[in-house]
Amino acid sequence: MSMARAVTALVVGVLLAAPLGAQAQDYPSRPVTLVMPYPPGGGTDFVGRTLAQKLEQRLGQPVILDYRPGAASAIAATYVSRAPADGHTILYATSTTMAINVSVHKKLNYDPAKDLMPLAMIAFSPFVLVINPALNVTSIPDLVALAKSKPGGLNYGSNGAGGAAHLFAELLKSITGIEMTHVPYKGNAPALNDVVAGHVALMFVDPGAAVQLARQGKLRALGVSTAARSPMAPEVPPLAEVGLPGFDAASWHMIVAPAATPRPLLDRLSTELRAIAKDAQVAAEFNRRGFVPRDFGGPDELSAFVKSEIVRWGEVVRRAGAAGIE
């Protein structure tokens, strides 16, 4: 390359980089909106509010929560995937949003692997397998034996077809070879109430909803879904240790942005969010509410993780007969 061409290329490169550099320095220039895919009042709302408060302090601009629930988080995800890619609109996303919806929905108006870019993993949420105490079941082997004695006779609840609670139960069925009948509800609360009442035999549910009921004797907790114990329920052993070797499943929570967001803004947001999740006070409060802080790295590492989870849960969805049910 001639000297003239080299100089020209250098000048062009500087001119192209300048707007991005200025944009990163000026960011954020107005309030940031954190879109929430679930209604107020639940565990995700607590996490979202905590992140918004801490992020506001670090960015120097208000962070506003915008609730857009429905369609298993697809409404919120579609909205953010089409939002201006300037770092001022980000999404609270879960494993349902980023990995499960792809297989469950016949038509999805966003592609999590192409339209959304992960910024930071915030936490994992273990689930607890609970049963009605009236069942003559105190262990996983007992449950398997009972289910095999009357195929399809046991029913299990969930907060909806294709959600984490549904698929965790299907994973249990796949590993053990048992048959159970799925009873979907419109939320965790009515499903859990029916387990307590004995109308439904069992379900997977987050620790926040199950632990106190189990400690009061209204439910029996057989195990936690992750390989490690839940800080919220340390007395409950991992399912992998009590009859389901290799069972390790959790709902995970991350913050994502439109994929076309400039890299300097992605990196800035990723750095700030990861620092918040690692804060000792925040981590302790998350643990107290059943969330386990987890750092998987920055945008590139998380993008690879999302793609692997799409494959993993796609297989579970297909085995469950839930592919394209929505």
N, C-alpha and C positions, 0 to 999 in steps of 0.2 A: 504494500500500500504506500502511495506517495505521501510526502509530508502534508501536502494540501488536503488530501482526502482524510488523513488521520486527524488533522485539526478540525475539519468539518464534522467528522463523526463525533469528536469530543464535544464540540459546541452543541450539536443536536442532542447529544445525551444529556448535557447539563440543562438545556432548555426543557426537555421532556421531564426531567426529574424535578425541576423547580416547582411546578404546581403541586406535586405530591408532597414535597418538603414543606411548602407553605401551608398546605391543607393540614398536615400533621401538626404543625406548630399552632395553628389556629383552632384546632379541635379540642373540645367541642365548642361550637360557637353559639349554641342554644341548648335548651333542655333535651335530654336523651330519653327516649321512650323504651321501656322494657315491656314487651308484649307478653301477657300471661295467657296460656292456653287452657287454664282451668279456673273455675270460679273462686271468689274469695272465701277464706275461712279454713282451708285445709293446710296440710303440711307444706305443699308447694307454695302456697301463699306466704307462709312464714319465711321460707327460704328466699322467695322473691323480694319480700319487703326488707329483709336483712341485707341482701345484695344491693338493692336500690339505695338504701341509706348509706352504706359504706362506699358505694361507687360515687355517689353524689359528693361525698367528702373528698374523694381522691381526684375527681374530675373538675370540681369547682362549678358545676352546673346541676340544676335539678334533674333527678331521674324519676320519671313518672311511670307508674304502673298502668297499663292499658289491658283490661280483661276482655279477651275474645274467645270464650269457651265454645266447645262443640265439635262434633265429628272427630272425636278422639284426638284432639289438638290440631287437626288438619286445617281448620278455619284460620287459626292464628298463624300457623306455619305458612300457609298460602299468602296471607297478608304480608308477612315479613319478607317472603321470597320476592315479592313484587315492589317492596318499598325502595325508596332512593338509597343507593349503596354509599351512604356518606357517614356511616357510623352513628347516626342519630336515632336509628330504629334497630333494636336487637330483640331477640326472642329467647324466652325461657323454654328449653326443649327437653324432652325426656326420651327414654329408649323407645317409647311408643311413637313419638314424633319422628325420630331419626332412623329407626331400624325396623319397627314392626308394621307401621302403616303401609309400607311399600307392598307387602305381601297380602295384607288383609283387605285393602281397598281395590275394587275393580279398576277404578280410575282415581288417581291422585293428582291434584292440581299443582303439585310441587314435587321436585325430585330432591330428596335430602342430600344426596351425594353430589349434586351439581348446582343446586340453587341456593344452598345454605352452607356457610363456612363456620365450623366450630371455633370458638374462642377459648373456652376453658371448661374443663370438667369440674363441677362443683361438688357433687357427692353421689354416693351410691345409697340406695334404700333397700335393705334386706327385707324380705317378707317372712312371716311366721306361718307355718302350717298348723291350723287349729281345728279341733274336732269338738263335737258335742260330748260332754262327759258321760252322758247316758249310754253311749256306745261302749261295748266291752273291748276297748282298744286303749292300750297304754304305750304302744311302740309302733314303729314302722312295720316290723314283721307281723304284728297283730293286724294292722290295717290291710296289708297285702293279703293275708290269709282270709280276712273277712270279705274283701272285695272279690277274691277269686272264688269264694264259696257261693257268691250270688252275682255273677257278671252283670254289670249295668245296674245293679240294685242300689248301690250307693250313689248319692248325688252330691255335687259340690257346687258352691256358689262362686260368683265373681262379680266384679263391677262392670261387666260387659264383654261381649264376644271380641276376641282379638287383643284384649288388654293383658297386662303383665300377669294378673292373678289367674286369668284363664290359661295362658300359655305355660305358666309354672306348673299348674295341675296337669296339663297335657304332657309336659316333660316328665312328671312323676309317673303318669300312665305308661309312657314310652319306655322308661327305664325298668319298671317293674312288670310290665306286661298285663296290668290289670285294666278292667273296663269300669268306667264310672260315667254318670250322666251329668252333663253340664246344665246348670240353671243360672242364666245371666240375669243380673239386676241392673238398675239404673245408677247404682252407687254402692260403695262399700258398706255404708250404714245399714240399709235394709237387708243386704245379704248377711251381714254379721248378726243382725238381730234374729234372722231365721236360723242361723247355726245355733245361737244361744237357745232359741225356742225349740230346737229339735226338728224343724221342718226341713232343714238341709244338714247333711252329715258333717261337712267340712269345707274349708276354703283356705286359700293363701291370702294373707292380709298384712298391711304394714304394722310394725310393732306398736306404733302410737295408738292404734285402734284396738289391739288385741291384748297387750300385756296386762293392763289392769283387770280386764275381764278374766284372764287366765289366773291371775293372782287371787281373785275373788272366788275362784272355783266354778265360774260360769262357763268357762271354756277349758279345754286341755291343749296345751302347746306341745306338739310332737317334735318340732325342730325348726331351725331358721334356715332360710334358703341359701345363704352364702357359706363359703368355706370357713369364714371367721365368724365368731359370735357377734351379736349385735350389742353395742354398748348400752342400749336401752333395756335389753333383756339378757344379761350375761348368764342367767341360769338356764337358758334354753340352748341346747347343743345344736351344732350344725347338722343338717340332715345327712351330710356326707359321712358323719361319724357314727350315725345310729341306724344304718341300714341302707343308705343310698350313696354308695361310693361314687365320687366324681360329681355329685349334684352341687352346682354352684351357679346361682342365678340371682340377679338383682335388677331392680329398676334403677336407671342412672339419670342424672340430671346435669345438663350443660347449658351454656349460653352460646348462641350462634348469631350470625349476622348474614345479610345478603351476600352471596358469593362474590359479587363484583366489587365489594368494598375494597378500597386501596390497601395494599399490604401494610403501610405504616400505621394506618388506623386499626387494622386487625391486630397488629403486634402490640399497640398501645393498650387496647382493650383487654387483650389476652393477659398482658403483664399485670394490669390492675386487678382483674378478676381473680387470677391465680393467687395474688398476694392476699386478697380478701379471704379466699377459701383456706389459706394457710394460717391466717390469724388465729392465735391460740384461743381467744375469747369466742370468736365465731365458731371455731371447730368444736369447742366444748358445748356450745348451745345447740349446734346441729346434732351432736351425739346424744344430747339429752332428749331430743325429739325423734330419735331413731334414724337420723341420716349420718352416714359415714363419709367424712371428707376424703376425697381421692384426687390426686393430681396425675394426669396422664400425659402432661406435656402441652405444647402449644398447638396451633392450628394444623400443622402438617401431621403430627403424630395422631391427633384426634380424628383427622379426616380418614386416615388409614384404619383407625379403630372403628369408626362408623361403618365403613365398607365391610369390615369383617363381621360386624354385628348384624348387618343386613342379611348376609349369607347365613349366619348362625340361626337367627330367628325365623328366616324364611323357611328353613327346613322344618322347624318346630311347627310353624303355621300350616304348612302343607300336610304334615303328619296329623295335625289336629283337625284337618278338613275345614280350616278357617280361611283358606286362600280365596280372595275375591268375594267374601261374604258381605262386604259393605259397598 
